[in-house]
Amino acid sequence: MPRYTYDEIKQKMIYFGIFIILFVIITLYYFPNYYYYYNTSFNRNIVVKDKYISQTYDEENGSKTLYYIITTDNTTYEIVNIWWKLDFNNADDYARFDIGKSYHVKGYGFRIPYFNMFPKIYDFVE
C-alpha cells in the first residue's frame, strides 16, 4: 500500500472538496428543471386557434424570440427547445403549426401568471 505525504493527502482532499462542491452546485442548478419537466409533463390533443411571436430585448443577453400558440379552449402554450434532449427546433415547430388544425402535443408545465410562465410544448404530431 502506497504511503502519501501530508501535502499529497492535503492536495487530494482539496481536489475532492472541489469536486463535491461542483457536483452539488450542478445538481442544485439542474435538478429543479428535471423535476419540473418530469412531474408536470402531459400529452394532449389541441386545436390551434391563433399563434404569435413575442420578441424581447435585454442589454445583457440580446434579443430573445418566444413562440406561442393559443388553442380553442383559450389556453396559451409556448413552443420551446429542450437542450437535454438535443431538441433545438422551436422556430421550425412553430412554423409547422397551422391555425384550425388539430394536433397531439407533448409538453410540460402549467400557467403561473406571476412569473409569466405558460405550459410548454416541445413535440407534436398532426
BELCOR-V960866 format. One record per residue. N is the residue number from 1. PHI is phi in degrees with one decimal (none if undefined). D_FIRST is the distance of its C-alpha to the first C-alpha in Angstrom with 2 decimals. Layout:
BEGIN
n: {N,N}
phi: {PHI,PHI}
d_first: {D_FIRST,D_FIRST}
END
This chain:
BEGIN
n: {1,2,3,4,5,6,7,8,9,10,11,12,13,14,15,16,17,18,19,20,21,22,23,24,25,26,27,28,29,30,31,32,33,34,35,36,37,38,39,40,41,42,43,44,45,46,47,48,49,50,51,52,53,54,55,56,57,58,59,60,61,62,63,64,65,66,67,68,69,70,71,72,73,74,75,76,77,78,79,80,81,82,83,84,85,86,87,88,89,90,91,92,93,94,95,96,97,98,99,100,101,102,103,104,105,106,107,108,109,110,111,112,113,114,115,116,117,118,119,120,121,122,123,124,125,126}
phi: {none,-70.5,-105.4,-109.1,-81.3,-58.3,-65.8,-67.3,-64.7,-60.8,-65.3,-63.9,-65.9,-64.0,-62.3,-64.1,-63.0,-62.8,-60.2,-63.4,-62.7,-63.3,-61.0,-65.4,-62.8,-63.6,-62.8,-66.1,-76.7,-91.0,-57.5,-58.8,-64.3,-63.5,-59.8,-61.2,-62.0,-72.4,-91.8,-123.8,-67.6,-148.5,-127.6,-140.0,-101.6,-131.9,-123.1,-78.7,-97.1,-158.4,-149.7,-154.9,-117.0,-118.1,-111.8,-123.5,-130.5,-128.0,-60.1,-76.3,-105.7,81.2,-86.7,-137.1,-107.5,-116.7,-111.3,-129.0,-128.2,-117.6,-97.0,-66.6,-92.3,61.0,-101.6,-98.5,-122.0,-102.4,-90.1,-129.8,-93.0,-123.6,-66.4,-76.1,-103.5,54.7,-109.2,-125.7,-129.8,-63.9,-67.0,-66.6,-61.6,-58.5,-66.4,-82.5,-74.9,-115.5,-65.3,91.3,-96.1,-99.3,-139.6,-101.2,-114.5,-115.8,-163.0,-156.6,96.3,-151.4,-78.1,-127.4,-58.1,-58.9,-97.7,55.2,-101.8,-122.2,-59.8,-112.1,-109.8,-121.0,-154.5,-159.3,-136.4,-80.7}
d_first: {0.00,3.79,6.53,9.66,13.14,15.75,17.63,14.91,14.38,18.18,18.75,16.60,18.53,21.75,21.19,20.41,23.53,25.62,24.66,25.66,28.86,29.87,29.25,31.43,34.12,34.36,34.49,37.17,39.16,39.23,39.10,42.67,44.04,42.52,43.59,47.11,47.33,46.25,48.16,51.40,51.65,55.02,57.12,60.81,64.04,65.85,69.01,68.93,71.80,70.88,68.10,67.48,65.13,64.13,63.08,61.45,60.63,58.03,57.88,54.08,53.45,56.67,58.71,57.59,59.54,59.58,61.19,62.99,65.10,67.46,68.26,71.54,70.27,69.81,66.02,64.40,61.18,59.03,57.83,54.20,51.26,47.96,45.18,42.39,44.62,45.39,49.04,50.88,54.50,56.26,59.18,59.78,59.59,62.06,64.45,64.39,65.58,69.37,71.63,73.21,70.67,68.46,64.67,61.76,59.09,55.45,54.37,52.82,53.70,56.87,59.44,58.59,61.65,60.30,57.50,59.78,57.43,58.75,57.40,55.70,56.38,53.87,55.29,58.69,60.91,64.70}
END
